Each structure stands twice: as C-alpha cells, then as structure tokens.
Amino acid sequence: MTPLRAARFAVPLLAAVAVAGCSLTSNNVSCSGNECTATLTGSGSEATILGNSLVFAGTQDGRATLSVGDAEVSCAAGESVTAGPLSLTCTSVEDDSVELTASLG
C-alpha cells in the first residue's frame, strides 16, 4: 500500500474512533454507541471516555476509587455510581485494577 493510500485509509478510521467518544491512554477502552467499557490498571491510570477524563486512584477493601473531574466516587463489583456526567458500573474490582462500564448519565 502506498503512503498516500495508507493515509486515505487511516483518516476515516481515526474519525470513526473520535465519533465513538472514547480514547485510550495506555488502558483497554472499547466503545459501542454511547457506552464504553474500560479496564484501568495501576493507581493513577487514566482513560478519556466520552470526552471525560477518568482516573483510577486504587482499591481498598474491595472498592475502587475513581474520579471524573472534581467528582470522586468508589464502587465495589456490581455497583453503579455517578461521577460527574458519567454513570459508572464497576463490573470487576481487583487489588490493582478495575473493569467498568461507562455511559453519559
């Protein structure tokens, strides 16, 4: 594939990712419509989800602490919480990671 042809292919692909509303900062983020799933590993890890920065502060006693903007929340596996404009459901909470589903609340 020529560089020009590769660029023509990449631009629509990048536009599709932007429309989905999620971006990735060294974490696993996947979106479908207005809902994203993410796995954040390590205290201080971040992901941009639906235009909002989500930061994982760590876990304690089976609860993950997360922040979106100025809002800080904690949740256990199976719990749903609201943090800023996002509705979050923690699907799995481990010693140093959290898996969650996020949507605009």
N, C-alpha and C positions, 0 to 999 in steps of 0.2 A: 504494500500500500504506500503510495507517495505521501510525503509530509502534508501536502495541501489536502489530499483526500482524507488523511487521518484527522486533520484539524476540522474538516467539514463534518466528520462523524462525531468528534468529541464535543463540539459546541452544542448540538441538540441534547446529547447525553447530560452535559452539565446543566443545561436549562431544565431538564426533567428532574434532576436532583434538587434544584432550587425550588421548583414548584411543589415538590413533595413536602417541603417545610422542615427538613432535618438536615443537619450537617454533622460531621464527625470530628472529634478531637481525640484521637487515639483510643476511642471506645467503640464498641459494637452498637450501632444505631441502625434501625430499619423502620421505614415508614410505609404506610398504606393509607391513602386518603389523608384524613386529619388525625390519625393515630400513629404513634411511634412506640417501638419497644427499644430499650437500651439496656446494656449491661455495663455498669461502671465498676471498675476495679481499682482499688487503692485510694486511700484518703487523699482528697484534693483533686481527684479526677473530674473532668468536665465534659459535657456534651451540649451542643446547641440543638434544641428540639423545638420545632415550630416557632422559631425566632426568639426563643428564650434560652438563656444560659442556665444549665442545671449543674450544680456542684454536689458531689458526694463527699461528705465530711467523715464518714466512717460508720462503724456499727458498735453498739454496746447493748448487751443483754438482749440480743436477737432483734434489735431495732436499728434501722438505717436512718442516719440523719442526712437530709438533703436540703439544699437551698436553691431558690429561684429568685433572683434579685434580692430584695430585703426580707423575703419570707423564708423562714427556716421551719422545717417540719421533720417529724420522724414517723416511721411506719414499720410494722412487722409484716412478715409474709402474709399475703391475703388482705391486708388493709388498704383502704383508699383514703387519700388526703388531698387537700387543695393547697397548692403553693403558688402564690401569685396568680397568673392567668391559667396555670396548668392544673388539671386533675391527674393525680398520680395514683397508680395501683402498684404496690410492691408485690411482685409475684414470687420472688425468692430473695432471702437475706442470708448471706454467709458471713464468715468472720471478716473478710476484707472486700466484699463485693455486694452489689445489689442488682437485681434484674427487675425492671419495671416497665409499665405501660403508661404512656402519657398522651393526653389529649387536651385541647383547649376547653377550659371549664366554663 
